[in-house]
């Protein structure tokens, strides 16, 4: 419940303003398991897209609450860039990505290769590669394919697997890691 003070400033509004200005204050978490269980006060995500040229660096969670406008920006950023379609990205996937990034202790943003995929895009990619799942979690906004220049696929996969919160696929030949909020499982080399 948000109360308005006599000046018209709400707690949520104040937290939103803080989020917009306090990116440098975001802490690094000691372990992802605690992070995914609301151990931190602030959660931050950093990504860029080589496909669209867009960048995102924002705090999306403060004191146990997701910041709606920040999550909307993440949804747009992770859209299917081929047809500009968006869905609500599952916040569990965003949390796994953020926790893995914190465990890797890097300042470099993720390169997002694939977030949401429309059924049309998934079908097109599936016709070109046997590695694309028919019922991909990308189509539900529950998966992301990510790369870091400063970390190996194995390092990224270990960090994501340490979260014990979803699927982790290693694609060493293509230099990326798949992270999702589905069943806990690992695959790839």
Secondary structure, DSSP 8 states (H G I E B T S, - for coil): ---B-TTS-BHHHHHHHHHHH-GGG----S-HHHHHTT--SEEEEEEE-TTT--EEEEEEEETTEE-HHHHHHHHHHTSBTTTTB-----HHHHHHHHHHHHHHT--S-EEEEES---HHHHHHHHHH-TTS-TT-GGGGT-EEEEE-TTS-HHHHHHHHHHT-SSEEEEEGGGTEEEEESSSSEEEE-
